[in-house]
Amino acid sequence: MAMASIATRARKPNLLPWRSLSFRATRGGRLGLASFSSSSSTLSDPELEPPPPPPPPSPSPAAGAKVLESFTEEFEIGSRLITLETGKIARFANGAVVLGMEDTKVLSTVTSSRGDAVGSFLPLTVDYQEKQYAQGLIPKTYTRREGAPKERELLVGRLIDRPIRPLFPAGFFHEVQVMASVLSSDGKQDPDVMAANATSAALMLSDIPWGGPIGVIRIGRICGKFIINPTMEELNLSDLKLLYACTKDKTLMIDVQAREISEKDLEAGLRLAHPEAVKYLEPQMRLAAKAGKTKKEYKLSMISDRTLEKVRNLAEAPIEAVFTDPSYGKFERGEALDNITQDVKKALEEEGDEESLLVLPRAVDTVRKKVVRKRIIAEGLRVDGRRLDEVRPVYCEAGYLRMLQGSSIFSRGDTQVLCTVTIGAPGDAQKLDSIVGPPSKRFMLHYTFPPFSINEVGKRVGLNRREVGHGTLAEKALLAVLPPEDFFPYTVRVNSEVMASDGSTSMATVCGGSMALMDAGIPLREHVAGVSVGLVSEVDPVTGEITDYRILTDILGLEDHLGDMDFKIAGTRKGVTAIQLDIKPAGIPLDIICECLEPAHKGRLQILGHMEREIRLPRTQDDRNTPQLATLKFGNEALRRLIGPLGVLKRRIEEETGARLSVSDGTLTIVAKNPTVMEKVQEKIEFTVGREMEVGGTYKGIVTSVKEYGAFVELNGGQQGLLHVSELSHEPVSRVSDVVSVGQQLTVMCIGQDVRGNIKLSLKATSPRQASEPNNVVKQAVPIWPSVKDGPSSQEQDSKEESSSQSMESYTSRAPSILIRSAAECEEEEKSAGLLETLKNSKLSKKSASSTEKRSELKSTFTGEGDEETEKEAPTAKNLKLGMRVTAKVHKVLGRGLVLDLGNGVRGMYRFEGEGKADYEVGDLLRVVCTSFSSKGVPVMSLLKDD
């Protein structure tokens, strides 16, 4: 059958194409041809076909057959099953390992250059990449390909580099490249820790000399309980994100982001992390024993004892004289040391010692290192004469650049940074394109290290790994004290420019950034400060154990270079918010690391005292010409009008005003350079979108047309209102054009609206004289109505033709009016109340009394004579109901009915019931009852019978 034919073809391996081969995993991890294994005969369902006959004994693979060997190690850490695999893919790399945790898999490969080493340092390159195929997506770029490394990829590359670099042997200067890439991701685990452990395993398999293995672990904490290898969901709830790397008994790297965790709790987390990280070591060693290569003999670039002794005799005394003189500054000290190097070089050239000349810079640096370290350990004196726990002089200044939203200068010794703060709309948040983590971030800190800060010449290039790393550390330190997003939804960018560098510029950025945020008025809970702690130790040359050490607070750049450790710790008075530990030797005991937390805490409190004396609380908005922020709420329809087709209107407003608009979830955020621009953009937005108008409120508008009876003014949102001639001035006005003209901008007051919702405006109500008159206007919300664009407005037509023969319903339907309730709701209520039929039959008979007598009776009715049911107060649009009796005033007399003023700006209509317009005059008082509402929501009234 099919199986037999395949087995027959398999007997001729040299003729088989690659696609016709079927591979299997054997017990030893051996991948061979399908015909060589009895367990590979499952090409079809065994329940549907009878089992094939047993194959003949498996011969050894023929020459030319492709045989792959794969080796796997499985182990469990923190309830997560972890797999290490090698041999299946990337077989040509010096070392290649695939580490898997559930459905997330990461491949890490290592290679090294051949030949002799060139240079005086280890050229180690670590590249980490997250391709979108790992989560089943196509990149959104124009070319649909991944581009330059993103910030996260650079940061993970640094995370891998920091713990593995100290373990390469001294003098190993061959080029080494590590390439880690995510093969698949389920989004549950962050691949960064997996990539670091896979790199350690790959180095163990390679022939590159390396003092590993290492273990890297992540620790979280939720509700006071530590979690090992937390998922991404658990990290979102955690108040601690701890990354810890170590060898069997020493610490290599620490990276922490926390929400003001105490030093005691932090130490507990570190001591928990160490034994958990050590669990990664044994599986790597087992895998290396099975599939590892023999370590190759690389040529190490070492300084001979003869050369080192000769240079020490020539340079030690003058170097010691420089370091014992605290009057030297950074550059004066550097110039003196360069002169000493030149003197030694001349002496060696006279002797013709070419071997020593080749390694002279490294030999002089070794002598300097021994002189400084010996003086610190033996005498407790530092290069600049400070005590071991002494912080350099601090200078703070908030509000240095008054035109900006926030700025500060922070100096500690010769280190100086300038920090600025820019606040933007929520839409300005940085979009992240990572396979795990949030899609965007609203707080960014960008750190820049220009070459002039160390008096050097250099180029300004793109993303720099060091700058990205330092900026991210300061960003994590400040993130813990920012207000929550629902309280402060704006995007914030802090920019740190290093003005001068002499050690620990990242911690200076934390201090300067905290003050700049306070200066910008951002409600931080409290200040954050940072300090860097160093270590100088003596090591037993035989055992490699530390025999003596000194902890240094606030280290100089030279002490960082010549020391063993750079331990950056940032936090508030309550606790730690960020940590970054980098070391130079092959590990430091955890006990010494934990001992450094206390001097760092004391130094941090000293710096916080200086910062709080400069600015203690967030600055309130003052009269400075600073950028402004505003958040407005609008409906979706209003926002659509603001944006316009393809965003044309929004872009036009931004171009005309210079402000920036951001629309999100019914919220409009405005960012303007100064209060003048903010006022200008708000006027344009109100004019385009509109806002809720109130009777008695003042608004700005533009005169669009002038008539003999008044002027039409275009208000916010395109709504037009009538400015009647009687409302132009307190004095009599003969011609409207004498007071206003087309295109003139006016500030008018809304004094009401007519029966169809047209807004009535007043110019004289905004004049000072109006303030002295009694004002009985009751504020009432008036909806914003669209402007009538086709044909003359209803107000203009009414003024020309008050005796029009059109029906009341068509009159009221030409323009929108106050919508009290829908017609369906009105009919439902009328039916339920049983009033509809009764009110239809309650028509008045034709009046027999003269109109004069009728007006006299109505006057007495209005004054309450003879009617005990007189309304105590006029109705409003909200409380007007069917059957409500009111006293109304005739507002207008039309051909087929009356427009009634019911009070409080509410208009109603009354259709003539046998009488005519001659029976009524404007100003007459009538007793009416509400019988129904028109389709436009206008109250329909009927006259009450005389009691």
JOWO-V569122 format. One record per backbone hydrogen bond with DSSP energy under -0.5 kcal/mol. NH is the residue of the N-H (numbers start at 1). CO is the residue of the C=O. E is the energy in kcal/mol with one decimal. If there is no record, write none. Layout:
BEGIN
NH | CO | E
NH | CO | E
END
This chain:
BEGIN
5 | 1 | -2.1
6 | 2 | -1.9
7 | 3 | -2.5
8 | 4 | -2.3
9 | 5 | -2.4
10 | 6 | -2.1
11 | 7 | -0.6
11 | 8 | -1.1
12 | 9 | -1.8
15 | 12 | -1.7
16 | 12 | -0.5
16 | 13 | -0.9
20 | 17 | -0.9
21 | 18 | -1.5
24 | 32 | -0.7
26 | 24 | -0.6
26 | 30 | -1.8
29 | 26 | -1.7
31 | 68 | -4.7
32 | 24 | -0.7
32 | 30 | -0.6
34 | 22 | -0.6
36 | 33 | -1.3
37 | 34 | -1.4
40 | 37 | -1.0
41 | 38 | -0.7
48 | 45 | -1.1
49 | 45 | -1.4
65 | 62 | -1.8
67 | 65 | -0.6
68 | 31 | -1.7
70 | 29 | -4.7
71 | 86 | -2.7
73 | 84 | -2.6
75 | 82 | -2.3
77 | 80 | -2.2
80 | 77 | -1.4
82 | 75 | -3.4
82 | 80 | -0.5
83 | 100 | -2.3
84 | 73 | -3.0
85 | 98 | -1.9
86 | 71 | -2.1
87 | 89 | -0.5
93 | 90 | -0.8
94 | 110 | -0.7
95 | 110 | -1.3
97 | 108 | -2.2
98 | 85 | -3.0
99 | 97 | -0.6
99 | 106 | -2.6
100 | 83 | -2.4
101 | 104 | -2.7
102 | 81 | -0.7
104 | 101 | -1.8
105 | 103 | -0.5
105 | 184 | -2.1
106 | 99 | -2.4
107 | 181 | -2.8
108 | 97 | -2.4
109 | 179 | -2.4
110 | 95 | -2.3
111 | 177 | -2.0
113 | 175 | -2.5
118 | 173 | -0.6
123 | 121 | -0.8
124 | 122 | -1.9
125 | 176 | -2.6
127 | 125 | -0.5
127 | 178 | -3.1
128 | 126 | -0.5
129 | 180 | -2.2
131 | 129 | -0.6
134 | 131 | -1.7
135 | 132 | -1.7
136 | 133 | -1.5
137 | 132 | -2.0
144 | 141 | -0.6
154 | 150 | -2.1
155 | 151 | -2.4
156 | 152 | -2.5
157 | 153 | -1.9
158 | 154 | -2.0
159 | 155 | -2.1
160 | 156 | -1.9
161 | 157 | -2.2
162 | 158 | -2.5
163 | 159 | -0.7
164 | 160 | -1.1
165 | 161 | -2.1
166 | 162 | -0.6
167 | 164 | -1.0
168 | 165 | -1.5
172 | 169 | -1.8
173 | 171 | -1.0
176 | 123 | -1.5
177 | 111 | -2.5
178 | 125 | -3.1
179 | 109 | -2.5
180 | 127 | -3.1
181 | 107 | -2.8
182 | 129 | -1.7
183 | 105 | -2.2
183 | 181 | -0.6
184 | 105 | -1.6
185 | 134 | -2.4
191 | 189 | -0.5
193 | 190 | -0.6
194 | 190 | -0.6
195 | 191 | -2.4
196 | 192 | -1.8
197 | 193 | -2.1
198 | 194 | -2.4
199 | 195 | -2.0
200 | 196 | -1.8
201 | 197 | -2.1
202 | 198 | -2.2
203 | 199 | -2.4
204 | 200 | -1.7
205 | 201 | -1.6
206 | 202 | -1.4
211 | 167 | -2.2
215 | 246 | -2.2
217 | 244 | -2.5
219 | 242 | -2.7
220 | 227 | -2.8
221 | 240 | -0.6
222 | 225 | -2.3
225 | 222 | -1.7
227 | 220 | -3.0
229 | 218 | -2.6
232 | 188 | -2.3
235 | 231 | -2.1
236 | 232 | -1.5
237 | 233 | -0.7
237 | 234 | -0.7
238 | 234 | -0.8
239 | 221 | -2.2
241 | 257 | -2.4
242 | 219 | -2.7
243 | 241 | -0.5
243 | 255 | -3.0
244 | 217 | -2.5
245 | 253 | -2.5
246 | 215 | -1.8
247 | 250 | -2.5
251 | 588 | -3.0
252 | 245 | -2.7
253 | 245 | -1.6
254 | 581 | -0.8
255 | 243 | -2.2
256 | 579 | -2.3
257 | 241 | -1.7
258 | 577 | -2.6
259 | 239 | -2.0
260 | 258 | -0.8
261 | 576 | -2.1
266 | 262 | -2.4
267 | 263 | -2.2
268 | 264 | -1.7
269 | 265 | -2.0
270 | 266 | -2.3
271 | 267 | -2.3
272 | 268 | -1.4
273 | 269 | -2.1
274 | 270 | -1.7
275 | 271 | -0.7
276 | 272 | -1.0
277 | 273 | -2.6
278 | 274 | -1.9
279 | 275 | -0.7
279 | 276 | -0.6
280 | 277 | -1.7
281 | 278 | -1.8
282 | 278 | -0.6
283 | 279 | -0.6
284 | 280 | -1.1
285 | 281 | -2.0
286 | 282 | -2.3
287 | 283 | -2.3
288 | 284 | -2.3
289 | 285 | -1.9
290 | 286 | -1.4
291 | 287 | -2.7
292 | 288 | -2.0
293 | 205 | -2.4
296 | 207 | -2.7
298 | 296 | -1.1
300 | 298 | -0.6
301 | 171 | -3.3
302 | 300 | -1.2
304 | 302 | -0.5
308 | 304 | -2.5
309 | 305 | -2.5
310 | 306 | -2.2
311 | 307 | -2.6
312 | 308 | -2.2
313 | 309 | -2.1
314 | 310 | -1.5
315 | 311 | -2.4
316 | 312 | -2.2
319 | 315 | -2.2
320 | 316 | -2.4
321 | 317 | -1.9
322 | 318 | -1.7
323 | 319 | -2.1
324 | 320 | -1.5
325 | 322 | -1.0
326 | 324 | -0.8
328 | 325 | -1.4
333 | 329 | -2.5
334 | 330 | -1.9
335 | 331 | -2.5
336 | 332 | -2.1
337 | 333 | -2.2
338 | 334 | -2.0
339 | 335 | -2.0
340 | 336 | -1.8
341 | 337 | -2.1
342 | 338 | -2.2
343 | 339 | -2.1
344 | 340 | -2.2
345 | 341 | -2.3
346 | 342 | -2.2
347 | 343 | -1.9
348 | 344 | -2.3
349 | 345 | -2.2
350 | 346 | -2.0
351 | 347 | -1.4
352 | 348 | -1.1
353 | 348 | -2.2
354 | 352 | -1.4
357 | 353 | -1.5
358 | 354 | -1.6
359 | 355 | -0.8
360 | 357 | -0.9
363 | 359 | -2.4
364 | 360 | -2.8
365 | 361 | -2.1
366 | 362 | -2.0
367 | 363 | -1.9
368 | 364 | -2.6
369 | 365 | -2.2
370 | 366 | -2.0
371 | 367 | -2.2
372 | 368 | -2.5
373 | 369 | -2.3
374 | 370 | -2.1
375 | 371 | -1.9
376 | 372 | -2.1
377 | 373 | -2.3
378 | 374 | -2.6
379 | 375 | -2.2
380 | 375 | -0.7
380 | 376 | -1.0
381 | 375 | -1.0
382 | 386 | -1.1
385 | 382 | -1.5
390 | 387 | -1.2
395 | 411 | -2.7
397 | 409 | -1.9
399 | 407 | -3.1
402 | 400 | -0.8
404 | 401 | -1.3
405 | 421 | -0.5
406 | 421 | -0.8
408 | 419 | -2.1
409 | 397 | -2.7
410 | 417 | -2.2
411 | 395 | -2.7
412 | 415 | -2.6
413 | 393 | -2.6
415 | 412 | -1.7
416 | 500 | -2.7
417 | 410 | -2.3
418 | 497 | -2.6
419 | 408 | -2.3
419 | 417 | -0.5
420 | 495 | -2.1
421 | 406 | -2.6
422 | 493 | -2.5
424 | 491 | -3.6
428 | 425 | -2.0
429 | 426 | -1.5
430 | 441 | -2.0
432 | 439 | -3.4
441 | 430 | -1.8
444 | 492 | -2.5
446 | 494 | -2.9
447 | 445 | -0.6
448 | 496 | -2.4
450 | 448 | -0.5
453 | 450 | -1.5
454 | 451 | -1.6
455 | 452 | -1.3
456 | 451 | -2.0
461 | 459 | -0.8
468 | 464 | -2.9
469 | 465 | -2.4
470 | 466 | -2.6
471 | 467 | -2.4
472 | 468 | -2.2
473 | 469 | -2.0
474 | 470 | -2.0
475 | 471 | -2.2
476 | 472 | -2.5
477 | 473 | -1.7
478 | 474 | -1.8
479 | 475 | -1.8
480 | 476 | -0.7
481 | 478 | -1.4
482 | 479 | -0.8
487 | 484 | -0.8
488 | 484 | -2.5
491 | 424 | -1.9
492 | 442 | -3.2
493 | 422 | -2.7
494 | 444 | -3.0
495 | 420 | -2.4
496 | 446 | -3.1
496 | 494 | -0.5
497 | 418 | -2.9
497 | 495 | -0.6
498 | 448 | -2.2
498 | 496 | -0.6
499 | 416 | -2.0
499 | 497 | -0.6
500 | 416 | -1.9
501 | 453 | -1.9
508 | 504 | -1.4
509 | 505 | -1.9
510 | 506 | -1.5
511 | 507 | -1.8
512 | 508 | -2.9
513 | 509 | -2.9
514 | 510 | -1.9
515 | 511 | -1.9
516 | 512 | -2.3
517 | 513 | -2.2
518 | 514 | -1.9
519 | 515 | -2.5
520 | 516 | -1.6
521 | 518 | -1.5
522 | 517 | -1.9
524 | 522 | -2.4
525 | 481 | -1.5
529 | 571 | -2.4
531 | 569 | -2.2
533 | 567 | -2.8
534 | 552 | -2.9
535 | 565 | -0.6
536 | 550 | -2.3
538 | 548 | -3.2
540 | 545 | -3.0
544 | 540 | -2.6
547 | 538 | -2.9
548 | 538 | -1.2
550 | 536 | -2.6
552 | 534 | -2.2
553 | 388 | -3.0
554 | 532 | -1.8
555 | 532 | -0.9
560 | 556 | -1.9
561 | 557 | -2.0
562 | 558 | -2.7
563 | 559 | -1.4
564 | 535 | -3.1
565 | 535 | -0.6
566 | 582 | -2.7
567 | 533 | -2.9
568 | 566 | -0.8
568 | 580 | -2.7
569 | 531 | -2.3
570 | 578 | -2.8
571 | 529 | -2.7
572 | 575 | -2.4
576 | 261 | -3.5
577 | 570 | -2.6
578 | 570 | -1.8
579 | 256 | -1.9
580 | 568 | -2.2
581 | 254 | -2.6
582 | 566 | -1.9
584 | 564 | -2.2
585 | 564 | -0.6
587 | 585 | -2.1
588 | 251 | -2.0
592 | 589 | -0.5
593 | 589 | -1.4
594 | 590 | -2.6
595 | 591 | -1.7
596 | 592 | -1.1
596 | 593 | -0.7
597 | 594 | -1.0
598 | 595 | -0.6
599 | 595 | -0.7
600 | 596 | -1.6
601 | 597 | -1.8
602 | 598 | -2.1
603 | 599 | -2.3
604 | 600 | -2.1
605 | 601 | -2.0
606 | 602 | -1.6
607 | 603 | -1.8
608 | 604 | -2.4
609 | 605 | -1.7
610 | 606 | -1.3
611 | 607 | -2.1
612 | 608 | -2.6
613 | 609 | -1.5
614 | 610 | -1.1
615 | 611 | -2.4
619 | 518 | -2.8
626 | 624 | -2.1
628 | 672 | -2.6
630 | 670 | -1.8
632 | 668 | -3.1
634 | 666 | -2.0
639 | 635 | -2.2
640 | 636 | -2.1
641 | 637 | -1.7
642 | 638 | -1.8
643 | 639 | -2.6
644 | 640 | -2.3
647 | 644 | -1.9
648 | 645 | -1.7
649 | 643 | -0.8
650 | 643 | -1.4
651 | 647 | -2.2
652 | 648 | -2.1
653 | 649 | -2.3
654 | 650 | -2.1
655 | 651 | -2.5
656 | 652 | -2.4
657 | 653 | -2.1
658 | 654 | -2.3
660 | 671 | -2.3
662 | 669 | -2.0
664 | 667 | -2.4
667 | 664 | -1.3
668 | 632 | -3.2
669 | 662 | -2.9
669 | 667 | -0.5
670 | 630 | -3.1
671 | 660 | -2.1
672 | 628 | -2.4
678 | 674 | -2.1
679 | 675 | -2.4
680 | 676 | -2.0
681 | 677 | -2.7
682 | 678 | -2.2
683 | 679 | -1.9
684 | 680 | -1.8
685 | 681 | -2.4
686 | 682 | -2.7
687 | 683 | -2.1
688 | 684 | -1.9
689 | 685 | -3.7
690 | 685 | -0.9
693 | 782 | -1.5
695 | 780 | -1.7
696 | 750 | -3.6
697 | 694 | -2.3
699 | 748 | -2.9
701 | 746 | -2.4
702 | 714 | -1.8
703 | 744 | -2.5
704 | 712 | -2.8
705 | 712 | -1.3
707 | 710 | -3.3
710 | 707 | -0.6
711 | 723 | -2.4
712 | 705 | -2.5
713 | 721 | -2.8
714 | 702 | -3.0
715 | 713 | -0.6
715 | 719 | -4.3
717 | 686 | -0.6
717 | 687 | -0.6
718 | 687 | -0.7
718 | 715 | -1.4
719 | 716 | -1.2
721 | 713 | -2.6
722 | 759 | -2.4
723 | 711 | -3.5
723 | 721 | -0.6
724 | 722 | -0.9
724 | 761 | -0.6
725 | 709 | -2.4
727 | 724 | -1.9
728 | 725 | -1.1
734 | 732 | -0.5
738 | 735 | -1.1
739 | 736 | -1.9
740 | 736 | -2.1
743 | 703 | -3.2
744 | 741 | -1.8
746 | 701 | -2.8
748 | 699 | -2.7
748 | 746 | -0.6
749 | 762 | -2.5
750 | 697 | -2.5
751 | 749 | -0.6
751 | 760 | -2.5
752 | 760 | -0.8
754 | 758 | -2.0
757 | 754 | -1.8
759 | 720 | -0.7
760 | 752 | -3.1
761 | 722 | -2.7
762 | 749 | -1.8
763 | 727 | -2.4
764 | 727 | -2.3
766 | 763 | -1.2
767 | 764 | -1.3
770 | 767 | -1.1
771 | 767 | -0.6
771 | 768 | -1.0
772 | 768 | -0.6
772 | 769 | -1.1
773 | 769 | -0.6
773 | 770 | -0.8
776 | 774 | -0.6
779 | 777 | -0.6
782 | 693 | -3.7
783 | 781 | -0.5
785 | 783 | -0.5
789 | 787 | -0.7
791 | 789 | -0.6
797 | 793 | -2.0
798 | 794 | -2.3
799 | 795 | -2.0
800 | 796 | -1.4
801 | 797 | -3.0
804 | 801 | -0.8
811 | 807 | -1.9
812 | 808 | -2.3
813 | 809 | -1.2
814 | 810 | -0.6
814 | 811 | -0.7
820 | 818 | -1.0
826 | 822 | -2.0
827 | 823 | -2.7
828 | 824 | -2.1
829 | 825 | -2.3
830 | 826 | -2.6
831 | 827 | -2.6
832 | 828 | -2.3
833 | 829 | -2.1
834 | 830 | -1.0
834 | 831 | -0.5
835 | 830 | -1.4
836 | 830 | -0.9
839 | 835 | -2.8
840 | 836 | -1.5
841 | 837 | -1.1
842 | 839 | -0.6
843 | 841 | -1.2
854 | 850 | -2.4
855 | 851 | -2.3
856 | 852 | -1.8
857 | 853 | -2.5
858 | 854 | -2.6
859 | 855 | -2.0
860 | 856 | -2.0
861 | 857 | -2.3
862 | 858 | -2.8
863 | 859 | -1.7
864 | 861 | -1.4
865 | 860 | -2.6
867 | 864 | -0.9
870 | 867 | -0.7
875 | 902 | -0.6
880 | 876 | -1.3
883 | 930 | -3.1
884 | 881 | -1.6
886 | 928 | -2.5
888 | 886 | -0.6
888 | 926 | -2.9
889 | 901 | -1.9
890 | 924 | -2.7
891 | 899 | -3.2
892 | 899 | -1.7
894 | 892 | -0.6
894 | 897 | -2.6
895 | 804 | -0.8
898 | 910 | -2.7
899 | 892 | -2.5
900 | 898 | -0.6
900 | 908 | -3.0
901 | 889 | -3.4
902 | 900 | -0.8
902 | 906 | -2.5
903 | 906 | -0.6
906 | 903 | -1.9
908 | 900 | -2.3
909 | 939 | -2.5
910 | 898 | -2.1
912 | 896 | -2.0
919 | 916 | -1.6
920 | 917 | -1.3
923 | 890 | -2.0
924 | 921 | -2.0
926 | 888 | -3.0
928 | 886 | -2.6
928 | 926 | -0.7
929 | 942 | -2.4
930 | 884 | -1.9
931 | 929 | -0.6
931 | 940 | -2.5
932 | 940 | -1.5
934 | 938 | -2.7
937 | 934 | -2.0
939 | 907 | -0.6
940 | 932 | -3.2
941 | 909 | -3.0
941 | 939 | -0.6
942 | 929 | -2.2
944 | 927 | -2.4
END
